Amino acid sequence: MLAELVISILEEIVARRRQPQVIRVDNGPEYCSQAFVEWCEKTMFASFTSNQVSLCRMLISNDILDAYLFEDLEELRLPADEWMDNYNRNPPHSALGGLFPLAYIKSPESRRA
């Protein structure tokens, strides 16, 4: 059922705008379903799943969503902003050669990208 809803929304977007060459999705069941994969093949989409998207979803769930009870989205905003700021500034990232993001920005490698 979710795959059909996703397909319907994507078809509406394509009808209003232009068809993208690629869409990036996580490993959710709606994106791994046979219906979605067949629709992507039929419509010439190059669809793929991203382990990084799934990892990010898992980290956010573990660190925020599973740790607290929120009454509404407004209560979620501050912890989510703090989590994102911490994630983007503090831990070293393998995609940045093991550097902290701020150190990477100052490195010669960042100027080549």
N, C-alpha and C positions, 0 to 999 in steps of 0.2 A: 504494500500500500504506500509506504513512504517513497519508494522508487518512482511510482507513478506520479506522485505529487512533485517530486524533484524534476521529473521529465516535463511535466506540465508547466512548471515555473520557468524552466530553461527554454522551452518552446515559446513562451510568451516574451521572454527577454530577447530571443533571436528575432521574433517578429517585429519588435519595437526598435531594435538596434541592429547591429550586424552580428554575424556569427563569429565568435572568437575561434582562433586556430587551436587553442589548447585550453582545457579547464583543469584546475588542480583540485583534487578532492582528498579527503582522508579515507581511512579504511572502514568507514561506517557501513552497516549492512545495506543501506539504500544505494550506496555507490558500488558495492561489490555484487549486487544482485544481477542476475542474468538479464532482467528487463532493462536495467540501466546500461549494462555493457553492450547489449544488442542495439539499443537506441543510439549510443555513441558511435558504434560502427556504422549504423545506417545513415546517420547524419554527418558522417565524416569528421566527427570530433576526434581529436587525439586526447583521450582521457587517461589519466594515470593517478595512482594513489601516491601519497607522499608520506613516508615514514616520519619526516620532520613535523608535518601537520599533526599526525597522530601523537607524536611525542609531546608536542606543545599542549595538545588537549589533555593528555594524561597528567602533565606537570601542573597545569592550572587546576585540574580536578583534585589532584592529591593535595596541593598546597593551599587552595582556597575553598573550592566548592564543597569538598568533603570535610573540611575542617571547621566550617562555620555554618550557622543557620541564618539565612537572610530573609527578611520580611518582604523586600522588594528590590528592584534593580538599583535604586539609589543607594541602598546600604552596601551593595556590591562594588560600587564604583571606586571608593577610596582603597579598599584592599586590593582590588584588581589593578589600579594605577600604581600602587606601591609595589606590587609583585612584578609588574611589567618593568618599572624603573629599575628595580633590583636585578631582575634577570638580564636586562640589557646593559647594565653597568658593571655588575660585580663579578659574576663567575667567569672564569676563562672559557672560551668557546673553541671547540675543535675545528669549526669552520674558519676560525681566525688564526689558525696555527697555534692554538693553545694560549693565545694572548687574551688579556682582558679587553673588552671593547674599546675603552678609552686609550689604552696603550696601542691597540691596533690602528686607531684613527691617526695617531701620531707617527706610526711606522711608515717606512718607505713602501712596504707592500700594499698599503691602502691606496696609495697614489697610483699604483699600476692597475687597480681594479676598475 
